[in-house]
Amino acid sequence: EVQLLESGGGLVQPGESLRLSCAASGFTFRNYAMSWVRQAPGKGLEWVSAISGSGGSTYYADSVKGRFTISRDTSKNTLYVQMNSLRAEDTAVYYCAKGVVAAAIPTYFDYWGQGTLVTVSS
Amino acid sequence: EIVMTQSPASLSVSPGERATLSCRASQSVSSNLAWYQQKPGQAPRLLIYGASTRATGFPARFSGSGSGTEFTLTISSLQSEDFAVYYCQQYNNWPPYTFGQGTRLEIK
């Protein structure tokens, strides 16, 4: 059974940093691209970042480019996103989502974690 | 960036009736269109991919159609567990992947 378990969310002040983790199980982690997708309170879904199965290719939404860094550790079956210079508009539930191919080519997301809430407020 | 527009924003339907949800892309996405179902407090769940292929676990009353820029999700006979928010997502041109703003399906 595929499971994705996010952690690391919390309350931070504007300008601070946070690292989210997503522990994956039930599939061969290195064989699939992964993404982070966020959802602001009461709003829709926004793709944030993606990484290929090998970790060699990474992609970002313009809204987070230069501030967020996605990475993965295949030895730990864990996906990360390092979020720096956080802003109020980054407040959201952050989901990790599994792609259906290894390369970060266009894909839909067949499994999602339960999400972790990040609140940026002074 | 491809803009995905869903209509209506909300839809009230009685159990047992048919619901039709629409998703329009600002340019062609071929058949690279997915639908997700999200219930309150839960993560999205893949419902349809490739515009018309049902994901595992969803019954045949859910169907997707369309290609290019116009897509439809039809639920043929609504059950109580179908009331949720539905999102479409294009995965043809990226980055970024883009989602519609969602359609909230409510009990009438």
Interface residues (C-beta under 8 A of the other chain):
Chain A: S35 V37 G44 L45 E46 W47 A50 Y59 Y60 A61 D62 Y95 V100 P106 T107 Y108 F109 D110 Y111 W112 G113 Q114 G115
Chain B: N32 A34 Y36 Q42 A43 P44 R45 L46 Y49 A55 Y87 Q89 Y91 N92 N93 W94 P95 P96 Y97 T98 F99 G100 Q101 G102
